[in-house]
Amino acid sequence: MEVSTSSEAAELVLQERKKQRELEARNQKAPPVPLAAPALETVSVPKWEGADEGEVDESELDRRQRAISDRLDRRQREIHRQSKELTRVRAELKALEEPIKAEIMQLRERLEDSNRREKALVEAVNALRKDLFEKEGGLKDVREEKQGLADSLIKVMADYEKRKTERLNAIADLVGGDGGHTRPKHPPSNFTGF
């Protein structure tokens, strides 16, 4: 059997003591019992610290009961105080939680906006880099083509000058026949390129 409070425990002790006293009183008044019937066992009563084998004083029981009751009351007051403190702390935390949640949401929205803008700019930069790379490749090809054309032009012009000189020399030989004294020499080209 479990005892829920100290006052109930003290009450049980008092009842057991009363039963024991009544049993002892009956045993003293009753005539001697023949040896044939054995005596029945009784429930033992716990001994209190510092108490004698005899009867526990009623005032001692009351004092102990009041001490236990006082301790329980103090504990209940402490629990009540802690409960109020816990309620206050929870209210403070809730008051702090709302602005923090709002700030977190605002920062998340700004971060998402930054991510969107960054993505658009990265795509634009990559498109420009790709376009620049393609244009640089095209520029390189055009410059190589230009250089090849310039080299071809110089070669064609040099060849033209050579043929022109040869033709003039042939005409001079036909016309003058002076033995090549009036023949124009192959003029050096003044062309330096484009």
Phi, psi and omega in degrees: 000129181265146179252127188275327180225166181289331179293323177293323178295317179295321179298317178298319179298317180298318179297317180296319178297319180297315178299319181295319179296318179297319179296317179295321180295319178295320181295325181286324182278333184287148177291159181302139184270139178295156185291348183294324183260121180285155180282144180278149178283151175241161179288132182282152180256131181294149180267137176276151180297137178075359181270149177283173178296336184284201186288142178278137182292136180298321181294326177294318178297317178297318180298315179294320179297317178296321179297316179295318179297318178298317179298317179297319178297316178299318180295319178296319177297319179296317178297318179297317178297316179295324178296317177297317179297317179297319178297318179296316180295319178298319179296318178297317179297319179294321178296325178285329186294321184298308179295326180293318178299317180297317179295319179298316180297318179297316180295321178297317179297317179295322179295317178297320177296317177298319178298317179296314180295319179298317181299316180297317180292321178298316179297318180295315180297316180296321178295318178295318179297318179297316179297317178299316180299315179295318180294320178297320176298317178296318178298317179299316179298317180295319179295319177296318178297317180299316180296318178297318179294319178297317178298318179296319180298316179298316180297315180297317180294320178295319178296319178298316180297319180296313180296321180299316180295316179299319181294317179296320178296320179295319179294319180295323178295320180290319186279308192263319181058029184273011174088019172089009180288331182262003181294132175287138176283159181297112183288141176291144181282135177267002183287125181250001178103178184262000000 
